[in-house]
Amino acid sequence: MFNRYLRNRFGHGRDAGQGAGRGQGKGGEGGGNKPGSGPGGNCVCPNPKCGHKEPHVAGERCIDRVCPKCGTKMIRE
């Protein structure tokens, strides 16, 4: 019985290859409740001397944008 438990527990039993119900998680884009997720908000320059803000564009990461004033990568507010 214990060997069957180990086989099932570590994926070597009759359920091997089917995930055994672990690691399936929630799918979908945006993750739901992560800070900064969603369509609204701003992209801001993290440089304290600059502080430039631009509206966030849905489907585009703020980190992929460059501040037009100082050239620093922007972050999500």
GIKAQUI-V526065 format. One record per run of one state. SS is the DSSP state (H for helix, E for strand, - for the rest). FROM is the first residue (numbers start at 1). TO is the last residue. If there is no record, write none. Layout:
{{SS | FROM | TO} {SS | FROM | TO}}
This chain:
{{- | 1 | 1} {H | 2 | 9} {- | 10 | 18} {H | 19 | 21} {- | 22 | 41} {E | 42 | 45} {- | 46 | 52} {E | 53 | 55} {- | 56 | 61} {H | 62 | 64} {- | 65 | 65} {E | 66 | 66} {- | 67 | 72} {E | 73 | 76} {- | 77 | 77}}
